[in-house]
Structure formats: C-alpha cells, structure tokens
C-alpha cells in the first residue's frame, strides 16, 4: 500500500546503509497501483462524456425526424406561400397558376389557393399579395411561412436605387423587416432562353438584390415548370424559420368567413373556418379578430380535413360547392366556470374613498359643537323659527380670511392658485397655440371627425402643422408668456424641479379619471399592479400557456386541425367589413393569453419611417399593428432617460431617433413588432415602426415648458430681465424656481423691478447681452383616450 504521508530523504550519515538511503522512494508495486487507479478514473469520465454526447445527438436526430414527419403528415397545417411582386409590372397570376397546377393535377382540388400534393408529400396554400395595397401585404406577411419575392428582368425601375424594386416594394420591404421576416426566397422571371445571357442576367439580378434580403435567402429562376419543380423538390424538405413572436400564440387563418345574424341587429356570430397553427387553442380562451377586437367563443367545431394528404377519395370533398357540408368530428363548448371573462375596463367604485360612517371621536366632537351652539346666546327678532335663525349670521360669527398665498411656485397639480377660481383657461399645448375655454388635459375629447371642405383648407392646416414642427425643432419647449393671462394662472398646473434626475415625483399623485378604468399588475390586487411584478407575471402566463399543448385536454383542439370558430357578440358592422376584407386579405383569429384583453398603458419604442415626411403630432389618432392585433391610439411621445424615473415629453415624433409612444390599449406581452399607420382619407400610410417595450401605467412623462427672458441691464452678476413675466405678482410667484441661461450660467430670481414684470436676477457669472435667460416648468402628461380602440369599429 502506498504511504499516506510524505517521506523525505534523511541526512546521509557516514555509516548509513544502502537500504536506509532508499526508504523515501516509492516501491514499483505501489507506483503501478497509483497509475492504474488514475487510468480508471480517466477512462470512466471519458466514457460518461461520450455517452452524454451520444444522447444529445440522438435527441437532435429524433427532433429532426419528428419535424420531417410533421411536415409530411396530417398534423401539420398547409404551408403558406405568399408571392410578393417587387415591381408593379410582375405578373403573379401566371406564376401562382403554374405552382398550383404542379401541386395539384385536378383543377377542382384548389380552394382558396390550398392544394394537397401526394407527389411532393406536402400541402400548400398560395396567396398573392396585391401590389399597392399596404394593409393586405402586411397581413399576408404576418402569417406567411415562406415569403417569395418575385423580380422580373424586364422591369427596370429608375425611381429607386435598385432597378428591380419600385418605391412600393421598398416600402413593403422595410415594413416586412420590422415585422420579422420568415423564410424567404426570390424568384427571377423573364430570363432569356439563351444560356449565356440567362446566366449573366441572373447574376446581375442576384448581385443587385442580395443586399436587400437575408444571407440564407436563395434565388431561383421561375420561368418554366421545370424550374418550379426543382424549387418544390427542395421546399418540401426545407426547415422553415418563424419569427419568435409568432410562436407564443395560436392563430387561425380563415379560408372562409361567414356571419350569422340573430334577432339583435347590432350583434352577430362570426364564423371563421381554417387550420389552427403553432399552438393548441382552448374554447375557454379569448380570441382577437384582426381589426375588430377581442371576443369570446361560443363553440368550436373540429371538421374533417378537406385536404387530407393520404386520401384516395378526397376529390369530391375538395369541391368548393360541397365544402359547406363538411363532416363535424367534434364540438367543443366553453365551460362557464373556466371561460375567461371579457373584461376590458375596470369599473371603479366612486365611493371607495368616501367615509361611510363617522368615528367615535367625530361623534363626540359633533356633540360638543352642538352644546356650544346652545350655550351661545343670539339676539333674534321675535317670532323667528329655528330654520330662519340658521340663515341669520352676526358679524361676530363671520370669519373673514383674506390669507393670501405666500410667494412661491405651486408644487401640487391639484392646488389652486390665486385668481384661478372663476377662470377656465385652457392649458395650452405649450407650442404657442391659441387660448381656448376648458382644460384640455381633463376634458373628454369629444371632437367630431373633421370634414374635408376644400383642398385649400387642408393645405393651410398642413402648412401650420409644419411651421409648428419646425419651431419645435429650432426652439424645443419654448413658450411665450401670454399678455392677457397672468403666468401664475396660465401655468398653475406646472411646478419647478431642482433636479430633473434626482427630484422626486409621486407616480400616483393627481391621476386622471381615465386611470381608474385601467388595469395594472399587482401581487396583492388583481386589478391594480406594480411594474416590478410585470416580468414575473409574464413568465407565469407563458408557462400556463404551455399547459394547453398537453395531449388529452378536452377543452383544446390540436395544432393542424381544420376547425370552425363561432365567435359571439361581434358588431354587425365589423362583421360585414370582415366578410368584404376576406376577398383581398387574410382574416386572422389569434388566441389571447391571460390578461391580454384588459386595458392598460402600453409603451412602444418607435422611429419615424423614412418614407413619411409629414409631421406627427402628439395625441394624434394613429393605428398600431402589434403582432396580430390592431389598436387605435392617441399617443404621447417621450424621450427615455436611463438614470432617472422621469421622461420628457416630445410634442412631435422627430425623424432619425427612437421615441417612446404611450397609448391606452389592451395589454399585450412583449416582444411584439409594431407598425404605426396614419390614415389619410380611406388610405393608410406607414408613419413609424418599432416594437412593444413594456406595460407600465406608473411611467412618469413630464411635459416641459421654458419661459424665456432677455437681459435689459447687466451689472456684474446681477441682471434685469424682461419679457419673461408681465406683472410683479408673477415674479413673486415663480421666485423659488431656479433659472439658467443658454450659455451655461445658473442663478435665481431676487425681486420684481417696476410694475411691468421686469425681473432682477442673481447669477453665478457675468451675463452677456446676447444670452437668453430660461426658466423650466414641468407637469405630468398622459395619453389621450381614443373614441374607439379597434379600427374596424364604428365611432
């Protein structure tokens, strides 16, 4: 056995023997035992490592085989191929006919562009994106499994940098990138028959378009059926990639849209038939119908697959005339106890903060007051009753309080300033707008839709908007003090901040009435919650959604099922619009996660689109495409600061930089792509692109106004400033607020000078005559509530 402790060589003495000098050495037998044990340890670790790698390879191989079986099996829904023309002169009709004729030998097998091919062992749905219709192209790109861009060598577009893409194609490409590109391919059409010219022209087209598409995008010639046959042979085995946001929710692309009208003419039942994709759908879930809103399901019917992959007797079934008599395999009805309630707004208790019963101390105090009133003797005329006596007051009983407010800035938005009672001046937008009656922040916006009278009127309004936008770019947040209204009244809701970064601002202070109707995430209260728990709740909701994919659930239909969704209580006007829209664009029903129907404050990180030149003013009505959902919002734009909880409001969405757009809308869990549209008449143009950032009602957005003055007289560090205020009372009112100059000086207001509002200031340096003195005021801003939350709903 090897020694357990170290043996050192002893000092060599004169009379030591040879054996005593070798005591410290390990014997050969012990040395072999040590080496053998080390070899065994290494051999076991290596074997475990090899076994682990082998299991990983087998799992990957099993996953790939499972995906391939699903692609060629009945559990996989038909693949959606969207054909998009890069130029208006490209002919998509002939290309789609060639693809469908290759996939299906029988012309009757085509219904809504869907075919089942036993030769290629796949099922395909072919959609043609209408060139010039932006909304239809966007809806098709959201659901496409393969996005095929079709280019023609005969279409030379000189209006753009690329000869093969026109302006509409460029706009759609940028929008598709913002949504998230699925698997892509490029078809090159109209190539010459001569081989050398064909290869050269294809090489030119490939080099011109390669920078516009992902690196894995391949180019295919698509003139003949042999070219399409080569593409389909590769396509049936291809593993398609999908944007991440589409993998979290189930959705159904409707092949057929019907409406069943009941006795009530305002509501109807919308019936959508199609294949379920990505995830299982529960009959107890809420669904969002694109553009129409969120609804409950009254039942789900699982139908016999009209396009089975391995069926010999499916020809009669595929006939479009007999599709109405599809066999119903299974019917699911929601459970009243487990079905999610369609709650959009919170119903606040108006008496929640009121006192319903006095306390014992208040009762005792009231009794003492009554005794004192009885003790006090009052001289009343003869025959005066108690009721009449209550209205008679003596001069000694009246308490006249002429306590004027101290000189100082209002720090609470709810405080009233002197002279504010009886005045209903509108809080201006801060950009030099005209004065109107009422308070724009508190009043409900009941503006009717602007009637288009004449082209000149529209041009004048656009000109004014552009001038305001240019002024905001050159002089951001600067406001002229009104001459006819005292500044302490005009800016009564504003307050000064010592430091924008470090000064505190309570997020629950003086909230508007609309905040009582929204929801927030809270661990204790399900109706109102804090942002700290948002990510935790999102993780919990996504984990619950995975439970729907478990096999054997009676309330769910599996992925790949051909189902008929009966959606109840859909407005009749929206249902009729959907039936008309289904002829040109896909109608999508998306399953919602828990809490996603409740109203809250959503924040989007958006950037103005490069093709949109008109100004975008805050609180202007815009349409937000968020994933599969569509909202109408009137956003408040703000810039985001990292080291503080406060954010500065922006009056316009400026080009070239990202801003945060905040709107009232139903909750959605990020990440989700966002496309912002501006409707002009009946057309819609892309105004901005971005993504959903977070859901947080407590995010503080501060609107800043800058009052400016100009030096009148300078004496070393002291200066007399004019045109900042126009009466001495305003100077005293804003005296506590710190002032600064555009050239970096800081100081404070000392006192008014004269009777016309001139201000004496003390600065930390010598003020120059060309400098400008500024004073910052802040108040909290909120988004405006739209008249409707979904674009297809009538106002």
Buried (B, 14 or more C-beta within 10 A) or exposed (E): EEEEEEEEEEEEEEEEEEEEEEEEEEEEEEEEBEEEEEEEEEEEEEEEEEEEEEEEEEEEEEEEEEEBEBBBBBEBBBBBBBBBBBBEBBEBEEBBEBBBBBBBEEEEBBBBBBBBBBEBBBBBBBBBBBBEBBBBBBBBBBBBBBBBBBBBBEBEBEEBEBBBBBEBBBBBBBBBBBBBBBBBBBBBBBBBEEEEEBEEBBEEBBEBBEEBBEEEBEBBBBBEEEBBEBBBEEBBEBEBBBBEBBEBBBBBBBBBBBBEEEEEEEBBBBBBBBBBBBBBBBBBBBBBBBBBBBBBBBBBBBBEBBBBBEBEEBEEBBBEEEBEEBEEEEEBBBEEEEBBEBBBBBEEEEEEEEEEEEEEEEEEEEEEEEEEEEEEEEEEEEEEEEEEEEEEEEEEEEEEEEEEEEEEBBEEBEEEBEEBEEEEBBBBBBBBEEEEEEEBBEEEEEEEEEEEEEEEEEEEEEEEBEEBBEBBEEEBBBBEBBEEBBBBBBBBBBBBBEEBEEEEBEBEEEBEEBBBBBBBBBEEEEBBBBBEBBEEBBEEBEEEBEEBBEEEEEBBBBBBBBBBBBBBBBBBBBBBBBBEBBEBBBBBBBBBBBBBBBBBBBBBBBBBBEBBEBBBBBBBBBBBBBBBBBBBBBBBBBBBEEEBEBBBBBBBBBBEEBBBBBBBBBBBBBBBBBBBBBBEEEEBBBBBBBBBBBBBBBBBBBBBBBBBBBBBEBEEBBBBBBBBBBBBBBBBBBBBBBBBBEEEBEBEBBEBBEEEBBBBBBBEEEBEEEBBBBBBBBBBBBBBBBBEBBBBBEE
